[in-house]
Amino acid sequence: MDRDQILSEVAGMVREILDLPDLAVNMATTAENVQAWDSFNHINIVVAIEAHFGVKFHTAEIEEVKNVGELVDLVYHKLRARKSG
């Protein structure tokens, strides 16, 4: 799975969780840019991504993520590590 596919799936989850079907989600999107993206919804997004992709994040990893692009990269690297391990 490449980053574009991951972004597409993550964007869909963000739209669904935030109940914003027309939200434009790209690699530069941050929680600060989206009014509905509060701390509660952030947790819901992280949990949904973990379940969807079958990955697990460490708290420190999530704390370092500053935008959707970094989240996509994190998922990408976890999927690659699982595949090669």
C-alpha positions, 0 to 999 in steps of 0.5 A: 500500500502506498502513501496515496492509498493510505491518505485516501483511507485516512481522509475518509475516516477523518471525514466520517468521524468529524461528520464533515463529508466535504472536508478537504483532507491532504498531507498538510491538514492539521487538527488546528485547521479543522474546528471539529477536530478536538482532542476527543475526535483525535483519539477516535481518529487514532483508534479508527486508524489503528483498527483499520490498518491493523497497527498500534501506535505508541503514545510518543509517536502520536504526540510527535505527529503534527499533520495528516502527512506525518500520520500517513508516513507513520502508518506507511512505515508500520505497514512496511515493518510488519511486511518485512518482519 
